Amino acid sequence: MPFYVSPEQSMRDKADYARKGVARSRSSVVLQYAGGILLVTPNISSVLHKISEIYDRIAFAAVGRYNEYEVLRKAGVTYADVTGYQFDRGDVTARGLANWYAQALGTNFSEPSGKPYEVEIVVAEVGAKPDSDQIYRISWDGSVSDEPGFVAFGGQADAVAATLKERFSDGMSLTEALAAALAALAAPAAASATSGAAQANGSQPELTAANLEVAILDRARAHRTFRRLHGPRLEELIAESRTTETAEAVEAAETADEPAPASADAPAPASSDEPPTGPSSAGDGIPT
């Protein structure tokens, strides 16, 4: 006879199952820079993309099971095309897509039978100004969160987000943003190497143009803002970002080694008007 499982236990089991599936993937990052939005993820395949274009100014990034988020990507493209055709292209927004994905994932997650999607999705939209940029993170259970500035998701997202928080700042150039993204993605491997612990998802190779998938939403472009960075252009940006990072590290080390300047308020050594004393003498004035 079938056993009774409470709804709370069923939801908890589904959430644990999906969370473990997403944790086995490589982390990805999406962050703002002065010229738009940068999307970076480790990916050795040049055909199976984790980052894609959804609409004119909207991009899609995902981690987890490829076959599942590819179905969701295609459905999102269809939703955006139909909405833009029926109404207006300006009516297709990242917020609308995020809500649509949330409904689809939430409905699947709450079904009594079947398994949840092992995916995490980010939908990003670049605006005319940085203040109007939008980044939304959608989890396997349909929950949506607005992520101002940057977001790290998948894999060891907490460690990646902690490093990204330290390095992120408003108005960064594309080179600076890529340097921050690469440092954040390499942070879990560096921490594991320092502690001597084995990594949970295998050995992390060095992040190079050959095993990275990088794309941007270029604010300066009028219509389709999505553009992939690969080949010589990506190699050049990676080299520039690492050069910039090395120069900043050297400057910080030199600053730390400089002696502290003397304070104007520091008290000067006490001066005495008494003459220097000679050799000590006994009471009769003869030196001892």
SERO-4910 file (N, C-alpha, C, O; in steps of 0.05 Angstrom, whole numbers):
BEGIN
 pado doro    nc1    nc2    nc3   cac1   cac2   cac3    cc1    cc2    cc3    oc1    oc2    oc3
  Met    A     17    -24      0      0      0      0     18     25      0     39     25     12
  Pro    A      9     47    -13     25     71    -14     27     84     13      9     84     29
  Phe    A     50     97     18     54    111     43     46    140     39     48    152     18
  Tyr    A     36    152     61     28    180     60     53    197     66     68    192     84
  Val    A     57    217     49     78    237     53     66    264     55     50    272     37
  Ser    A     72    279     75     60    305     79     69    324     58     91    321     47
  Pro    A     53    344     50     62    364     30     87    378     38    104    384     20
  Glu    A     91    384     64    116    397     72    140    380     66    161    390     56
  Gln    A    138    354     73    161    336     68    166    332     38    189    331     30
  Ser    A    145    331     23    148    328     -6    162    352    -19    180    349    -35
  Met    A    154    376    -10    166    400    -21    196    402    -12    213    411    -27
  Arg    A    201    394     13    228    395     23    246    376      8    269    382      1
  Asp    A    236    352      2    251    332    -13    256    342    -42    279    339    -52
  Lys    A    237    354    -54    240    365    -81    261    387    -82    278    388   -100
  Ala    A    259    405    -62    278    427    -61    307    417    -57    325    427    -70
  Asp    A    311    397    -40    337    386    -35    347    372    -61    371    375    -68
  Tyr    A    330    358    -74    338    345    -99    347    365   -120    368    361   -133
  Ala    A    331    386   -124    338    406   -144    363    422   -136    380    428   -153
  Arg    A    366    428   -110    389    443   -101    415    427   -105    436    438   -113
  Lys    A    414    401   -100    438    385   -105    445    383   -134    469    383   -142
  Gly    A    425    382   -151    430    382   -180    443    407   -190    462    406   -206
  Val    A    433    430   -180    445    456   -188    473    459   -177    490    471   -190
  Ala    A    478    449   -152    504    452   -139    526    437   -154    549    443   -151
  Arg    A    519    417   -170    539    402   -185    548    417   -210    568    409   -223
  Ser    A    535    439   -217    543    454   -241    564    475   -234    570    479   -210
  Arg    A    576    487   -254    595    508   -251    581    535   -245    559    540   -257
  Ser    A    592    551   -229    580    577   -222    581    596   -246    599    593   -263
  Ser    A    562    614   -248    561    634   -269    557    661   -255    547    663   -233
  Val    A    565    683   -269    561    709   -258    549    728   -279    555    725   -303
  Val    A    533    746   -270    522    767   -287    525    793   -271    517    795   -248
  Leu    A    537    814   -284    542    839   -270    541    862   -289    545    860   -313
  Gln    A    535    885   -277    533    910   -292    562    922   -295    579    918   -279
  Tyr    A    565    936   -317    588    953   -321    579    979   -334    555    981   -341
  Ala    A    597    997   -339    588   1024   -349    574   1022   -375    555   1038   -380
  Gly    A    582   1003   -393    571   1002   -419    548    982   -423    538    979   -445
  Gly    A    540    969   -401    518    949   -404    519    928   -383    523    934   -359
  Ile    A    515    903   -391    514    880   -372    532    858   -384    531    852   -407
  Leu    A    548    847   -366    567    826   -374    558    799   -362    549    798   -339
  Leu    A    559    778   -379    551    751   -371    575    732   -376    585    731   -398
  Val    A    583    718   -355    607    701   -357    601    674   -344    589    673   -322
  Thr    A    609    652   -357    605    626   -346    627    607   -357    633    609   -381
  Pro    A    638    589   -341    656    568   -352    640    549   -370    619    539   -362
  Asn    A    650    544   -394    637    527   -413    657    519   -434    667    536   -450
  Ile    A    664    493   -436    683    484   -455    671    479   -482    685    476   -502
  Ser    A    645    478   -484    631    473   -509    627    499   -524    619    519   -512
  Ser    A    631    498   -550    626    522   -567    599    520   -580    592    538   -595
  Val    A    584    499   -575    558    495   -588    535    496   -568    514    507   -573
  Leu    A    539    483   -545    518    481   -525    521    506   -506    538    506   -488
  His    A    505    526   -511    508    551   -497    492    552   -471    470    542   -470
  Lys    A    505    564   -451    491    570   -426    480    599   -426    461    605   -411
  Ile    A    490    615   -444    482    643   -446    471    648   -474    483    640   -494
  Ser    A    448    661   -476    435    665   -502    419    691   -502    414    703   -481
  Glu    A    412    698   -526    395    722   -530    365    713   -529    358    693   -540
  Ile    A    349    729   -515    321    724   -514    306    744   -532    289    736   -548
  Tyr    A    313    769   -530    299    790   -545    318    813   -550    342    811   -544
  Asp    A    308    836   -559    325    858   -567    346    866   -546    370    867   -552
  Arg    A    337    870   -521    355    880   -500    355    861   -476    361    869   -454
  Ile    A    348    836   -481    345    817   -459    362    792   -465    362    782   -487
  Ala    A    376    783   -444    393    759   -446    384    738   -425    371    745   -406
  Phe    A    392    714   -431    384    691   -414    409    676   -407    426    670   -424
  Ala    A    413    669   -381    435    652   -372    424    631   -353    405    637   -337
  Ala    A    435    607   -354    425    586   -337    447    567   -329    467    565   -343
  Val    A    442    552   -307    460    531   -298    442    507   -291    418    510   -286
  Gly    A    454    483   -290    439    459   -284    439    440   -307    459    437   -321
  Arg    A    417    426   -311    414    407   -332    408    421   -359    389    436   -361
  Tyr    A    426    416   -378    424    430   -403    397    425   -417    385    444   -427
  Asn    A    388    400   -419    364    394   -433    339    408   -421    320    414   -436
  Glu    A    340    413   -395    317    426   -382    317    456   -387    296    467   -394
  Tyr    A    340    469   -383    339    498   -387    339    506   -417    332    528   -423
  Glu    A    347    487   -435    344    493   -463    315    494   -471    307    510   -488
  Val    A    299    476   -460    270    477   -465    258    503   -455    241    515   -468
  Leu    A    267    512   -431    257    537   -420    266    561   -437    251    580   -440
  Arg    A    290    560   -447    300    582   -463    283    585   -489    275    607   -496
  Lys    A    278    563   -502    262    564   -527    233    573   -521    222    589   -536
  Ala    A    222    564   -498    195    574   -491    196    603   -485    176    617   -492
  Gly    A    217    614   -473    219    642   -468    221    658   -493    210    680   -495
  Val    A    236    648   -513    238    662   -538    211    663   -552    203    684   -563
  Thr    A    196    641   -551    169    641   -563    151    661   -549    136    676   -562
  Tyr    A    152    661   -522    135    680   -507    142    709   -514    124    725   -518
  Ala    A    168    715   -517    176    743   -523    167    750   -551    158    772   -556
  Asp    A    171    732   -571    163    738   -598    133    742   -601    124    761   -614
  Val    A    117    725   -588     88    728   -590     79    754   -576     62    768   -587
  Thr    A     90    760   -553     82    784   -539     90    809   -556     74    828   -558
  Gly    A    114    809   -567    122    832   -584    105    835   -609    101    857   -618
  Tyr    A     96    812   -620     80    813   -644     51    822   -638     40    839   -653
  Gln    A     40    812   -617     12    819   -610      9    847   -600    -11    860   -605
  Phe    A     29    857   -585     27    883   -573     48    902   -585     44    913   -606
  Asp    A     70    905   -571     92    922   -580    118    911   -570    119    898   -550
  Arg    A    139    917   -585    165    906   -577    174    917   -550    188    903   -535
  Gly    A    165    941   -544    172    952   -518    158    939   -495    166    943   -472
  Asp    A    137    923   -500    122    909   -479    137    884   -470    129    872   -450
  Val    A    157    875   -484    173    852   -476    194    861   -457    213    875   -465
  Thr    A    192    854   -432    211    863   -411    223    839   -396    211    817   -396
  Ala    A    245    843   -383    257    822   -367    239    815   -343    238    792   -335
  Arg    A    225    835   -332    207    829   -310    184    811   -319    177    792   -305
  Gly    A    173    816   -343    152    799   -353    162    770   -358    148    751   -352
  Leu    A    186    768   -370    197    742   -374    203    727   -348    198    703   -346
  Ala    A    214    742   -328    220    730   -303    194    719   -289    194    697   -278
  Asn    A    173    734   -291    147    725   -279    137    701   -294    126    682   -282
  Trp    A    140    700   -321    131    677   -336    147    652   -329    135    631   -326
  Tyr    A    173    655   -327    190    632   -319    183    623   -291    182    599   -285
  Ala    A    177    642   -273    170    635   -246    144    619   -245    143    599   -229
  Gln    A    125    626   -261    100    611   -262    104    583   -272     93    564   -262
  Ala    A    121    581   -294    126    554   -305    141    536   -286    133    513   -282
  Leu    A    162    547   -273    177    531   -255    161    524   -229    163    502   -219
  Gly    A    146    544   -219    130    540   -195    108    519   -200    103    503   -182
  Thr    A     96    519   -223     75    499   -229     87    471   -230     75    453   -219
  Asn    A    110    469   -243    123    443   -245    132    433   -217    130    409   -211
  Phe    A    142    452   -201    152    444   -175    129    435   -156    134    417   -140
  Ser    A    106    446   -159     84    440   -140     67    416   -149     49    407   -135
  Glu    A     73    404   -172     58    381   -181     65    357   -163     88    353   -156
  Pro    A     44    341   -156     50    319   -138     68    298   -150     85    287   -136
  Ser    A     65    293   -176     82    273   -189    103    287   -206    100    310   -213
  Gly    A    124    272   -212    145    283   -228    166    296   -211    163    300   -187
  Lys    A    188    303   -225    211    315   -211    213    345   -218    204    353   -239
  Pro    A    225    361   -200    229    389   -207    251    393   -227    268    376   -231
  Tyr    A    251    417   -239    273    424   -257    298    429   -240    297    443   -220
  Glu    A    321    418   -249    346    423   -236    360    446   -250    381    443   -263
  Val    A    349    470   -247    360    493   -261    358    518   -244    342    519   -225
  Glu    A    375    537   -250    372    564   -240    376    583   -264    394    578   -281
  Ile    A    359    603   -266    358    620   -290    363    649   -281    354    658   -260
  Val    A    376    664   -298    379    693   -295    369    706   -321    378    699   -343
  Val    A    352    725   -319    342    741   -341    352    770   -337    346    782   -316
  Ala    A    366    781   -356    378    808   -353    369    825   -376    367    816   -399
  Glu    A    363    850   -370    355    870   -390    372    895   -386    373    906   -364
  Val    A    384    905   -408    399    929   -407    381    953   -414    366    952   -433
  Gly    A    384    974   -399    368    998   -404    384   1020   -417    408   1017   -423
  Ala    A    370   1042   -422    384   1065   -434    405   1077   -415    425   1088   -424
  Lys    A    400   1074   -389    419   1084   -369    423   1061   -349    407   1043   -346
  Pro    A    446   1062   -334    451   1041   -314    429   1038   -294    424   1016   -284
  Asp    A    415   1060   -287    394   1058   -267    371   1041   -276    356   1031   -259
  Ser    A    367   1038   -302    345   1023   -312    352    994   -320    335    980   -330
  Asp    A    376    985   -314    384    957   -318    368    939   -299    362    947   -277
  Gln    A    362    915   -308    347    896   -292    360    868   -293    367    859   -315
  Ile    A    363    856   -270    374    829   -268    356    813   -249    353    821   -226
  Tyr    A    345    791   -259    327    775   -242    338    746   -241    347    735   -261
  Arg    A    336    735   -218    344    707   -213    320    690   -207    305    697   -188
  Ile    A    316    668   -222    293    650   -218    303    623   -210    319    611   -225
  Ser    A    294    612   -187    302    586   -177    284    564   -187    263    570   -199
  Trp    A    291    540   -181    277    516   -190    248    515   -179    231    502   -191
  Asp    A    243    528   -156    216    527   -144    199    550   -153    176    553   -143
  Gly    A    209    567   -171    193    589   -181    197    615   -166    183    635   -173
  Ser    A    214    616   -146    219    641   -132    236    660   -149    254    651   -163
  Val    A    229    686   -147    242    706   -163    255    726   -144    243    734   -124
  Ser    A    279    735   -151    293    756   -135    305    776   -154    317    769   -174
  Asp    A    302    801   -147    314    823   -162    343    827   -151    347    831   -127
  Glu    A    362    826   -169    390    827   -161    403    852   -172    411    853   -195
  Pro    A    405    873   -156    417    898   -165    447    896   -167    461    887   -148
  Gly    A    458    903   -190    487    904   -193    499    879   -204    512    879   -225
  Phe    A    496    857   -189    509    832   -197    494    808   -184    479    811   -165
  Val    A    499    784   -195    489    760   -184    507    737   -191    518    736   -213
  Ala    A    511    719   -172    526    694   -177    506    671   -171    491    672   -151
  Phe    A    506    650   -188    487    629   -185    499    603   -195    516    603   -213
  Gly    A    489    581   -184    499    554   -191    525    548   -177    540    566   -168
  Gly    A    530    522   -174    556    513   -162    559    524   -133    541    523   -117
  Gln    A    583    535   -128    589    547   -102    583    577   -103    601    593   -102
  Ala    A    558    583   -106    550    611   -111    557    629    -88    563    653    -92
  Asp    A    556    619    -63    561    636    -40    590    647    -40    595    670    -35
  Ala    A    609    629    -45    637    637    -46    642    656    -69    657    676    -67
  Val    A    630    651    -92    633    668   -116    621    695   -110    633    716   -117
  Ala    A    597    696    -98    584    721    -93    600    738    -72    600    762    -74
  Ala    A    612    725    -53    628    740    -33    651    754    -46    657    777    -39
  Thr    A    665    740    -63    688    753    -77    678    775    -96    690    796    -98
  Leu    A    656    770   -110    645    789   -128    636    815   -114    638    837   -124
  Lys    A    625    811    -90    617    834    -74    640    852    -67    638    877    -66
  Glu    A    663    840    -61    687    856    -53    698    872    -77    708    894    -74
  Arg    A    695    860   -101    708    872   -125    689    890   -141    698    906   -157
  Phe    A    663    887   -137    644    901   -154    642    931   -145    643    937   -121
  Ser    A    640    948   -165    635    976   -160    620    988   -183    621    978   -206
  Asp    A    605   1009   -178    590   1022   -200    608   1035   -220    629   1046   -213
  Gly    A    600   1034   -245    615   1048   -266    641   1035   -274    659   1048   -286
  Met    A    644   1009   -270    668    995   -279    669    993   -309    649    993   -323
  Ser    A    693    992   -320    697    988   -348    693    958   -354    691    942   -335
  Leu    A    691    951   -380    688    923   -387    712    906   -377    708    884   -368
  Thr    A    736    917   -380    760    902   -370    759    898   -340    765    876   -331
  Glu    A    751    918   -325    750    915   -296    728    895   -288    731    880   -270
  Ala    A    705    896   -302    683    878   -296    691    849   -302    685    831   -287
  Leu    A    705    845   -324    714    818   -331    735    808   -310    735    785   -303
  Ala    A    753    826   -301    772    818   -280    758    810   -255    766    790   -242
  Ala    A    737    825   -247    722    818   -223    708    791   -227    707    775   -208
  Ala    A    696    786   -250    682    761   -256    702    737   -255    695    717   -243
  Leu    A    725    740   -267    744    718   -267    755    712   -239    758    689   -232
  Ala    A    760    733   -224    769    729   -196    748    715   -179    754    698   -163
  Ala    A    723    723   -184    701    710   -168    697    681   -176    694    664   -159
  Leu    A    699    675   -202    695    647   -211    718    629   -201    715    605   -197
  Ala    A    742    641   -199    765    625   -190    767    624   -159    784    609   -149
  Ala    A    751    638   -145    753    639   -116    748    612   -102    764    605    -85
  Pro    A    728    596   -110    725    570    -96    749    551   -100    757    538    -81
  Ala    A    760    551   -124    784    534   -129    808    544   -113    823    528   -102
  Ala    A    811    570   -111    833    581    -96    830    574    -66    849    568    -52
  Ala    A    806    576    -56    801    570    -28    806    540    -22    817    534     -1
  Ser    A    798    523    -41    802    494    -37    832    488    -38    842    471    -23
  Ala    A    847    501    -56    875    496    -58    890    506    -33    909    493    -23
  Thr    A    880    528    -21    893    538      3    888    520     27    906    515     43
  Ser    A    864    509     29    857    492     51    865    463     47    866    447     65
  Gly    A    872    456     22    880    429     16    857    410     13    861    386     11
  Ala    A    832    421     12    809    404     10    803    398    -19    810    414    -37
  Ala    A    791    375    -25    784    368    -52    759    384    -60    741    389    -44
  Gln    A    758    392    -85    735    407    -95    711    389    -99    715    365   -105
  Ala    A    688    400    -95    663    384    -96    657    375   -124    646    353   -128
  Asn    A    663    391   -144    655    385   -172    680    382   -190    679    390   -213
  Gly    A    701    370   -179    724    364   -196    744    386   -197    741    408   -185
  Ser    A    766    381   -211    788    400   -213    780    423   -231    769    419   -253
  Gln    A    784    447   -222    777    471   -237    801    480   -254    821    488   -244
  Pro    A    798    478   -281    820    487   -298    823    517   -298    805    531   -289
  Glu    A    846    526   -307    849    555   -309    829    567   -328    824    556   -350
  Leu    A    818    590   -321    798    603   -338    812    618   -361    826    637   -357
  Thr    A    807    608   -385    818    620   -409    796    624   -429    773    616   -425
  Ala    A    803    636   -452    784    641   -473    773    615   -484    750    614   -494
  Ala    A    788    593   -482    779    567   -493    758    554   -476    742    538   -487
  Asn    A    756    560   -450    736    547   -434    718    566   -420    707    561   -399
  Leu    A    714    590   -432    696    610   -421    675    617   -442    681    618   -466
  Glu    A    651    622   -433    630    633   -450    624    661   -439    615    664   -416
  Val    A    628    681   -456    625    709   -447    607    723   -467    611    720   -491
  Ala    A    589    739   -457    572    755   -474    565    781   -459    568    783   -435
  Ile    A    557    801   -475    549    827   -463    523    836   -475    516    828   -497
  Leu    A    509    853   -460    487    869   -471    498    897   -473    502    911   -453
  Asp    A    503    906   -497    517    931   -502    497    954   -503    479    955   -520
  Arg    A    499    972   -483    480    993   -481    480   1012   -505    460   1025   -511
  Ala    A    503   1014   -518    506   1034   -540    492   1025   -566    487   1041   -583
  Arg    A    486    999   -568    473    989   -592    444    996   -592    431    995   -571
  Ala    A    433   1003   -615    406   1013   -616    385    991   -616    364    995   -602
  His    A    389    969   -629    368    949   -632    375    924   -616    368    921   -593
  Arg    A    388    905   -629    396    880   -615    423    885   -601    443    889   -613
  Thr    A    421    885   -575    445    892   -558    462    868   -551    484    872   -541
  Phe    A    452    844   -555    467    820   -547    491    815   -566    488    817   -590
  Arg    A    514    810   -554    538    805   -570    556    786   -555    562    790   -531
  Arg    A    566    765   -568    584    746   -556    613    756   -559    620    769   -579
  Leu    A    629    750   -539    658    756   -540    673    730   -541    671    713   -523
  His    A    688    726   -562    703    702   -565    727    706   -583    730    728   -595
  Gly    A    745    686   -584    768    688   -602    788    709   -592    792    713   -568
  Pro    A    801    722   -612    822    742   -604    812    765   -587    827    774   -570
  Arg    A    788    773   -591    777    795   -575    775    787   -546    782    803   -528
  Leu    A    765    764   -540    763    754   -513    791    750   -501    795    757   -477
  Glu    A    809    739   -516    836    735   -505    849    762   -498    863    764   -478
  Glu    A    844    782   -515    855    808   -509    843    820   -483    858    831   -467
  Leu    A    817    817   -480    804    827   -456    814    813   -431    818    825   -410
  Ile    A    818    787   -433    827    771   -410    856    780   -402    862    784   -379
  Ala    A    873    784   -422    900    793   -417    900    821   -404    915    825   -385
  Glu    A    883    839   -414    882    865   -403    871    864   -374    882    879   -357
  Ser    A    851    848   -369    840    846   -342    860    835   -322    862    845   -299
  Arg    A    876    816   -330    896    805   -312    920    824   -308    931    825   -287
  Thr    A    926    840   -329    947    860   -325    938    881   -306    953    890   -288
  Thr    A    913    890   -309    901    910   -290    901    899   -262    907    914   -243
  Glu    A    893    874   -258    892    862   -232    919    861   -219    923    866   -195
  Thr    A    940    853   -235    967    851   -224    977    878   -216    990    881   -195
  Ala    A    972    899   -233    981    926   -226    968    935   -200    981    948   -184
  Glu    A    942    930   -197    928    938   -172    940    924   -148    942    936   -126
  Ala    A    946    898   -151    958    883   -129    985    894   -121    991    896    -97
  Val    A   1002    900   -141   1028    912   -135   1025    939   -121   1040    944   -102
  Glu    A   1007    955   -131   1003    981   -118    993    979    -90   1002    994    -72
  Ala    A    975    960    -85    965    956    -57    988    946    -39    989    954    -16
  Ala    A   1005    929    -49   1028    919    -33   1047    941    -27   1057    943     -4
  Glu    A   1053    958    -47   1071    981    -42   1059   1000    -22   1074   1011     -5
  Thr    A   1033   1005    -24   1020   1023     -4   1022   1011     24   1025   1026     43
  Ala    A   1019    985     26   1020    973     53   1047    974     65   1050    975     89
  Asp    A   1069    973     48   1096    973     58   1106   1001     65   1127   1003     79
  Glu    A   1093   1022     56   1103   1049     61   1100   1056     91   1079   1049    103
  Pro    A   1120   1069    103   1116   1076    132   1095   1098    135   1091   1114    117
  Ala    A   1083   1097    157   1062   1117    162   1074   1144    165   1094   1147    179
  Pro    A   1063   1165    153   1074   1192    155   1071   1203    183   1053   1196    198
  Ala    A   1090   1220    191   1090   1231    218   1066   1250    220   1061   1266    202
  Ser    A   1052   1248    242   1029   1265    246   1038   1292    256   1056   1295    272
  Ala    A   1024   1313    246   1030   1340    254   1023   1345    284   1034   1362    297
  Asp    A   1004   1328    293    995   1331    321   1012   1315    341   1007   1316    365
  Ala    A   1031   1300    331   1047   1283    349   1065   1301    366   1076   1320    356
  Pro    A   1068   1294    391   1085   1311    409   1114   1308    402   1124   1286    396
  Ala    A   1129   1331    402   1157   1331    396   1173   1320    421   1162   1321    443
  Pro    A   1197   1310    416   1212   1299    439   1218   1322    459   1223   1344    452
  Ala    A   1215   1315    484   1219   1335    506   1248   1345    506   1266   1329    506
  Ser    A   1251   1371    507   1278   1383    507   1284   1392    536   1266   1400    551
  Ser    A   1310   1392    543   1318   1400    570   1338   1423    568   1356   1422    551
  Asp    A   1335   1442    586   1354   1465    586   1378   1459    603   1397   1475    603
  Glu    A   1379   1436    618   1402   1430    634   1425   1420    617   1421   1407    597
  Pro    A   1450   1427    625   1473   1418    610   1477   1388    614   1468   1377    634
  Pro    A   1491   1375    596   1495   1346    599   1512   1341    623   1531   1356    629
  Thr    A   1506   1320    637   1521   1313    661   1547   1300    655   1549   1285    635
  Gly    A   1568   1305    671   1594   1292    667   1595   1266    683   1574   1255    691
  Pro    A   1619   1256    687   1621   1231    702   1613   1235    731   1616   1257    742
  Ser    A   1602   1214    741   1593   1216    769   1617   1219    788   1638   1208    783
  Ser    A   1613   1234    809   1635   1239    828   1626   1234    856   1602   1234    862
  Ala    A   1645   1229    873   1639   1226    901   1634   1253    914   1635   1273    900
  Gly    A   1629   1253    939   1622   1277    953   1645   1297    954   1640   1321    957
  Asp    A   1671   1288    950   1693   1306    952   1700   1318    924   1719   1333    922
  Gly    A   1684   1312    904   1689   1323    877   1709   1308    861   1713   1315    838
  Ile    A   1721   1287    872   1740   1270    857   1724   1249    841   1707   1235    853
  Pro    A   1728   1248    815   1713   1227    800   1719   1200    810   1742   1194    817
  Thr    A   1699   1183    811   1703   1156    820   1713   1139    797   1717   1115    801
***
